[in-house]
Amino acid sequence: VQLQASGGGLVQAGGSLRLSCAISGRTFSSHSISWFRQAPGKEREFVAVITWSGGSTYYADSVKGRFTISRDNAKNTVYLQMNSLKPEDTAVYYCARYDSGSYYYINSYNYWGQGTLVTVSS
């Protein structure tokens, strides 16, 4: 299983970006997929998750109402649409395949993408 995150870049506060996570492997459609982020000097934190069917999504309070996670099982891809970006959203964003346990903990994920850097200027 391989996850490839892309779509990061530099954007001004209030702007938007869409991240993509392309996932290889036949079991893609049977796993929930999450986005995490890690700001400089901080721990990696949960951002959002979408269940395998796409029927349920959950968000960190800090991004609720601004970010939207979605998936296209036909393309083996998960997206994170980020609107109304703030400087505090600056971080490396990682996608990860959920295996078991709580969605919010990094130990619940065994496969991670390499990360894509999002920088929001004020």
QUILINWO-V961034 format. One record per residue. N is the residue number from 1. RES is the residue in one small letter. PSI is psi in radians with two decimals (NA if undefined). OMEGA is omega in radians with two decimals (* if undefined). Layout:
{{N & RES & PSI & OMEGA} {N & RES & PSI & OMEGA}}
//
This chain:
{{1 & v & 2.29 & 3.09} {2 & q & 2.45 & 3.09} {3 & l & 2.32 & -3.10} {4 & q & 1.91 & 3.12} {5 & a & 2.50 & 3.12} {6 & s & 2.97 & 3.06} {7 & g & -0.06 & 3.12} {8 & g & 2.96 & 3.13} {9 & g & -2.94 & -3.14} {10 & l & 2.27 & -3.13} {11 & v & 2.64 & 3.10} {12 & q & 2.69 & 3.08} {13 & a & 2.38 & -3.09} {14 & g & -0.19 & -3.11} {15 & g & -3.03 & -3.07} {16 & s & 2.67 & 3.01} {17 & l & 2.67 & 3.00} {18 & r & 2.10 & 3.09} {19 & l & 2.59 & 3.08} {20 & s & 2.58 & 3.07} {21 & c & 1.85 & 3.12} {22 & a & 2.28 & -3.01} {23 & i & 2.26 & 3.08} {24 & s & 2.72 & 3.12} {25 & g & 2.48 & -3.03} {26 & r & -0.36 & -3.03} {27 & t & 0.20 & -3.08} {28 & f & -0.85 & -3.00} {29 & s & -0.15 & -3.13} {30 & s & 0.13 & -3.11} {31 & h & 2.48 & 2.95} {32 & s & 2.62 & -3.12} {33 & i & 2.41 & -3.11} {34 & s & 2.80 & 2.92} {35 & w & 2.37 & 2.99} {36 & f & 2.92 & 3.03} {37 & r & 2.71 & 3.13} {38 & q & 1.99 & 3.10} {39 & a & 2.75 & -3.14} {40 & p & 2.24 & 3.10} {41 & g & 0.11 & -3.11} {42 & k & 2.88 & 3.11} {43 & e & 2.75 & 3.08} {44 & r & 2.36 & -3.08} {45 & e & 2.63 & 3.12} {46 & f & 2.46 & 3.09} {47 & v & -0.95 & -3.08} {48 & a & 2.74 & 3.08} {49 & v & 2.59 & 3.03} {50 & i & 2.30 & -3.10} {51 & t & 2.94 & -3.01} {52 & w & -0.59 & -3.13} {53 & s & -0.22 & -3.04} {54 & g & 0.05 & -3.07} {55 & g & -0.34 & -3.11} {56 & s & 2.48 & 3.08} {57 & t & 2.59 & 3.10} {58 & y & 2.54 & -3.05} {59 & y & 2.64 & 2.94} {60 & a & 2.56 & -3.13} {61 & d & -0.56 & -3.06} {62 & s & -0.33 & -3.10} {63 & v & -0.11 & -3.09} {64 & k & 2.30 & -3.13} {65 & g & -0.23 & 3.14} {66 & r & -0.59 & -3.11} {67 & f & 2.58 & 3.08} {68 & t & 2.19 & 3.09} {69 & i & 2.46 & 3.12} {70 & s & 2.94 & 3.13} {71 & r & 2.64 & 3.04} {72 & d & 1.72 & -3.07} {73 & n & -0.47 & 3.11} {74 & a & -0.49 & -3.14} {75 & k & 0.05 & -3.11} {76 & n & 0.78 & -3.05} {77 & t & 2.45 & 3.04} {78 & v & 2.47 & -3.09} {79 & y & 2.69 & 2.98} {80 & l & 1.83 & 3.08} {81 & q & 2.13 & -3.07} {82 & m & 2.02 & 3.13} {83 & n & 2.86 & 3.11} {84 & s & 0.84 & -3.06} {85 & l & 2.56 & -3.13} {86 & k & 2.73 & 3.10} {87 & p & -0.56 & 3.14} {88 & e & -0.10 & 3.02} {89 & d & -0.11 & 3.13} {90 & t & 2.17 & -3.07} {91 & a & 2.95 & 2.90} {92 & v & 2.23 & -3.10} {93 & y & 2.31 & -3.11} {94 & y & 2.47 & 2.93} {95 & c & 2.66 & -3.06} {96 & a & 2.59 & 3.11} {97 & r & 2.14 & -3.13} {98 & y & 2.40 & 3.08} {99 & d & -1.00 & 3.13} {100 & s & 2.80 & 3.13} {101 & g & -2.76 & -3.13} {102 & s & 2.44 & 3.08} {103 & y & -0.46 & -2.95} {104 & y & -0.17 & -3.04} {105 & y & 2.38 & -3.08} {106 & i & -0.45 & -3.14} {107 & n & -0.16 & 3.12} {108 & s & 0.00 & -3.04} {109 & y & 2.30 & -3.14} {110 & n & -0.30 & -3.11} {111 & y & 2.26 & -3.08} {112 & w & 2.57 & 2.97} {113 & g & 3.08 & -3.04} {114 & q & -0.22 & 3.12} {115 & g & 2.61 & 3.07} {116 & t & 2.34 & -3.01} {117 & l & 2.25 & 3.03} {118 & v & 2.17 & 3.12} {119 & t & 2.15 & -3.13} {120 & v & 2.05 & -3.12} {121 & s & 2.60 & -3.11} {122 & s & NA & *}}
//
